[in-house]
Amino acid sequence: MSDAAELSKTALVRRYESLRGSLRRVREDTKHAARLTTGAVLTAVGGAFAGYASTNSSIATIPGTTLPTDATLGSALLLGCALDMFDSANDNVAQIASGMLAAAAYRETQKAALARIGTR
């Protein structure tokens, strides 16, 4: 085999390895983007449920208590995730719970801020 053919083979192998590495990085980036997007959507779903629950008088609180459904259910789901009760769905359930808790925190902060403004 000539030196030119050997160099060509070496260049092809290097190019193949480079393309393979690029493909691996693109695949990892795509998975990362999909995880972020899924997390954002699930957080929004949790927030939407919390918003609906807080405006629907029949489910705004846990029956027989004054505990808000969104904060209570969100806390329970997050505790379940911490105890690894949801197996492979732990991350997804945690995102939903986070949305519920964020909505509850927003509502309570808004109430406190409005009450403070009203006392001035």
C-alpha positions in Angstrom: 0.0 0.0 0.0 1.3 3.4 -0.8 1.9 6.2 1.7 -0.9 8.3 0.1 -3.5 5.5 0.5 -2.4 5.0 4.1 -2.8 8.7 4.9 -6.2 8.7 3.2 -7.3 5.8 5.4 -6.0 7.5 8.5 -7.8 10.7 7.5 -11.0 8.8 7.0 -10.8 7.1 10.4 -10.2 10.5 12.1 -13.1 12.0 10.2 -15.3 9.0 11.2 -14.4 9.4 14.8 -15.0 13.1 14.7 -18.4 12.6 13.2 -19.2 9.9 15.7 -18.3 12.3 18.6 -20.4 15.1 17.1 -23.4 12.8 16.8 -23.0 11.7 20.4 -22.9 15.3 21.6 -26.0 16.2 19.5 -27.8 13.2 20.9 -26.9 14.2 24.5 -28.0 17.8 23.8 -31.3 16.6 22.4 -32.0 14.5 25.4 -31.1 17.4 27.7 -33.5 19.7 25.8 -36.3 17.1 25.9 -35.8 16.7 29.7 -35.9 20.5 30.3 -39.0 20.9 28.1 -40.8 18.0 29.7 -40.0 19.4 33.1 -41.3 22.9 32.2 -44.5 21.4 30.8 -45.1 19.3 33.9 -44.5 22.2 36.2 -47.0 24.2 34.2 -49.5 21.3 34.5 -49.0 21.4 38.3 -49.5 25.1 38.4 -52.6 24.9 36.2 -54.1 22.2 38.5 -53.3 24.4 41.5 -55.0 27.4 39.9 -58.0 25.3 39.0 -58.2 23.8 42.5 -57.9 27.1 44.3 -60.8 28.6 42.3 -63.1 25.6 42.5 -64.8 25.8 45.9 -65.5 22.0 46.0 -61.8 21.1 45.9 -60.1 24.3 47.1 -59.4 22.7 50.5 -58.9 19.1 51.7 -62.4 17.9 52.8 -63.1 18.5 56.5 -60.0 20.8 56.9 -58.9 24.2 56.0 -55.7 22.9 54.3 -55.4 24.2 50.7 -55.5 21.2 48.3 -52.7 22.4 46.0 -50.2 23.0 48.8 -51.1 19.8 50.6 -51.2 17.6 47.5 -48.0 19.2 46.2 -46.2 18.6 49.5 -47.5 15.0 49.7 -46.3 14.3 46.1 -42.9 15.8 46.8 -42.6 13.7 50.0 -43.4 10.6 47.9 -40.7 11.5 45.5 -38.2 11.9 48.4 -39.2 8.5 49.6 -38.8 7.1 46.0 -42.4 5.9 45.9 -42.9 6.7 42.2 -39.9 4.7 40.8 -38.9 5.9 37.4 -41.6 8.7 37.4 -40.1 10.5 40.4 -38.6 13.3 38.4 -41.9 13.9 36.5 -44.0 13.8 39.7 -41.6 16.2 41.4 -42.0 18.6 38.5 -45.8 18.5 38.9 -45.5 18.9 42.6 -43.2 21.9 42.1 -45.7 23.6 39.9 -48.4 23.1 42.5 -46.2 24.4 45.3 -45.1 27.4 43.2 -48.7 28.3 42.5 -49.6 28.0 46.2 -46.6 30.1 47.2 -47.6 32.8 44.6 -51.2 32.8 46.0 -50.2 33.1 49.6 -47.5 35.8 48.8 -50.1 37.8 46.9 -52.6 37.5 49.8 -49.9 38.7 52.3 -48.8 41.5 50.0 -52.4 42.7 49.5 -53.1 42.5 53.2 -50.0 44.6 53.9 -51.0 47.2 51.4 -54.5 47.3 52.9 -53.1 48.1 56.4 -51.2 51.2 55.2 
